[in-house]
C-alpha cells in the first residue's frame, strides 16, 4: 500500500520535518508514504491563478483510477474511527494507493475539490499547510491502529 501526500511548498521548520519523519517511520509498518512537494505559486499573482496552477501541479501526479482525498475546510468532519474506515475503503478501491492533497496558503482549486473522492475537514480552525501534513499523517497512523485493533496511547 502507498499513500502520497501532495502539497505546495516546502516544510522549513525543523521540528515539523522531524515530526513528519517520525510518522512516516511509524507508518512504514502499514504502508509506504511519499511526501510530494510541488512548487507553490508566488504571492504576487491573483489568487484564482495561483490556485489553478498549484491544483494542476498536484493533479498531474494523480492517475484516473487513483483515490484522492482533499483536505478541505469545507469538507466533511469525521471521527478518527470514520477516517480509519474511509482510509481502508479508499485503499481497497484505489488498488492500494491513496493520494491526499493539501492546499497551500490560498486553499485548493475547484478542480482539486471536484476530483476528490473525499473532502476531509480537520476542523473549522485554520492551520498552516505544513502543519496540516503532520496532522494528516498522525490521523492516518491512528486510522491504521484503529483498523488493526491496536492500542495507540498505551
C-alpha positions as CSV (number, residue, x, y, z in Angstrom):
1,X,0.0,0.0,0.0
2,X,1.1,3.5,-0.8
3,X,0.0,6.9,0.5
4,X,1.1,10.0,-1.4
5,X,0.8,13.4,0.4
6,X,0.9,16.3,-2.1
7,X,1.1,19.9,-1.1
8,X,2.7,23.1,-2.5
9,X,5.8,24.5,-0.9
10,X,8.4,23.1,1.4
11,X,8.3,22.4,5.2
12,X,11.1,24.6,6.5
13,X,10.6,24.2,10.3
14,X,13.0,21.6,11.7
15,X,10.5,20.4,14.4
16,X,7.8,19.8,11.8
17,X,10.1,17.9,9.5
18,X,11.1,15.7,12.5
19,X,7.5,15.1,13.3
20,X,6.7,14.2,9.7
21,X,9.6,11.9,9.5
22,X,8.5,10.2,12.8
23,X,5.1,9.4,11.4
24,X,6.4,8.3,8.1
25,X,8.6,5.8,10.1
26,X,5.6,4.7,12.2
27,X,3.5,4.2,9.1
28,X,6.1,2.0,7.4
29,X,4.6,-1.0,9.2
30,X,1.4,-0.5,7.3
31,X,2.3,1.3,4.0
32,X,4.8,3.4,2.2
33,X,4.5,7.2,2.3
34,X,5.7,9.6,-0.3
35,X,5.7,13.3,0.6
36,X,5.5,15.2,-2.7
37,X,6.1,18.9,-2.6
38,X,5.0,20.8,-5.7
39,X,6.1,24.3,-6.4
40,X,4.0,27.0,-4.6
41,X,2.7,29.8,-6.7
42,X,4.1,33.2,-5.9
43,X,2.1,35.6,-3.7
44,X,2.0,38.4,-6.2
45,X,-0.2,36.6,-8.7
46,X,-4.0,36.6,-8.5
47,X,-5.4,34.0,-6.1
48,X,-7.5,32.3,-8.7
49,X,-4.5,31.8,-11.0
50,X,-2.3,30.6,-8.0
51,X,-5.0,28.0,-7.1
52,X,-5.3,26.8,-10.7
53,X,-1.5,26.5,-11.1
54,X,-1.0,24.7,-7.8
55,X,-4.0,22.4,-8.5
56,X,-2.6,21.5,-11.9
57,X,0.7,20.6,-10.4
58,X,-0.9,18.4,-7.7
59,X,-3.3,16.7,-10.1
60,X,-0.6,16.0,-12.6
61,X,0.6,13.3,-10.2
62,X,-2.7,11.6,-9.9
63,X,-3.9,8.9,-12.4
64,X,-7.5,8.4,-13.4
65,X,-8.1,5.3,-11.2
66,X,-6.4,6.7,-8.1
67,X,-8.3,7.5,-5.0
68,X,-8.0,11.2,-3.8
69,X,-8.7,12.9,-0.6
70,X,-8.7,16.7,-0.4
71,X,-8.0,18.3,3.0
72,X,-10.7,21.0,2.7
73,X,-12.1,23.4,5.3
74,X,-15.5,22.9,3.6
75,X,-15.2,19.1,3.6
76,X,-16.7,16.5,5.9
77,X,-15.7,16.4,9.6
78,X,-15.1,12.8,10.7
79,X,-14.2,10.9,13.8
80,X,-10.9,9.0,13.9
81,X,-12.9,5.8,13.5
82,X,-14.6,7.2,10.4
83,X,-11.3,8.2,9.0
84,X,-10.0,4.7,9.6
85,X,-12.9,3.1,7.8
86,X,-12.6,5.6,4.9
87,X,-8.8,5.0,4.7
88,X,-9.1,1.3,4.4
89,X,-12.0,1.6,1.9
90,X,-10.1,4.1,-0.2
91,X,-7.0,1.9,-0.3
92,X,-9.1,-1.1,-1.3
93,X,-10.9,0.8,-4.1
94,X,-7.7,2.5,-5.3
95,X,-5.6,-0.6,-5.7
96,X,-3.6,0.1,-2.6
97,X,-2.9,3.8,-3.5
98,X,-4.3,6.9,-1.9
99,X,-3.4,10.5,-2.8
100,X,-4.0,13.1,-0.1
101,X,-3.9,16.7,-1.4
102,X,-3.4,19.6,0.9
103,X,-3.8,23.2,-0.4
104,X,-1.3,26.0,0.0
105,X,-1.9,29.3,1.8
106,X,-4.9,30.0,-0.6
107,X,-6.5,26.6,-0.3
108,X,-7.4,24.3,-3.1
109,X,-8.6,24.9,-6.6
110,X,-12.1,23.9,-7.7
111,X,-10.5,21.2,-10.0
112,X,-8.9,19.6,-7.0
113,X,-12.0,19.5,-4.8
114,X,-14.1,18.2,-7.8
115,X,-11.5,15.4,-8.4
116,X,-11.5,14.4,-4.7
117,X,-13.3,11.2,-3.7
118,X,-13.4,12.5,-0.2
119,X,-13.2,16.1,1.0
120,X,-12.0,15.9,4.6
121,X,-12.2,18.7,7.1
122,X,-9.8,18.5,10.0
123,X,-11.8,21.2,11.9
124,X,-13.1,24.6,11.4
125,X,-9.9,26.3,12.6
126,X,-7.2,27.3,10.2
127,X,-3.6,25.9,10.4
128,X,-0.6,26.2,8.2
129,X,-0.5,23.7,5.3
130,X,2.9,22.5,6.5
131,X,1.4,21.7,10.0
132,X,-1.5,20.0,8.2
133,X,0.9,17.5,6.8
134,X,1.9,16.3,10.2
135,X,-1.7,16.2,11.5
136,X,-2.9,14.2,8.4
137,X,0.0,11.7,8.9
138,X,-0.9,11.3,12.6
139,X,-4.6,10.6,11.7
140,X,-3.6,8.1,9.0
141,X,-1.4,6.3,11.6
142,X,-4.2,6.4,14.1
143,X,-6.5,5.0,11.4
144,X,-4.3,2.0,10.8
145,X,-4.0,1.4,14.5
146,X,-7.8,1.5,14.9
147,X,-8.3,-0.8,11.9
148,X,-5.8,-3.3,13.4
149,X,-7.3,-3.1,16.9
150,X,-4.0,-1.9,18.3
151,X,-3.5,0.4,21.2
152,X,-2.3,3.9,20.4
153,X,-1.9,5.8,23.6
154,X,-0.6,2.9,25.7
